[in-house]
């Protein structure tokens, strides 16, 4: 009977989830970047 350590597997799963979240956030920022920039410039000009 061998007992395997699953710490490495859990770490790999967390790393994969974090990578997928990072790709999603970058895609959203690229898609909405121009809209955010125009909103911030409008706010800046009104100040």
Buried (B, 14 or more C-beta within 10 A) or exposed (E): EEEEEEEEEEEEEEEEEEEEEEEEEEEEEEEEEEEEEEEEEEEEEEE
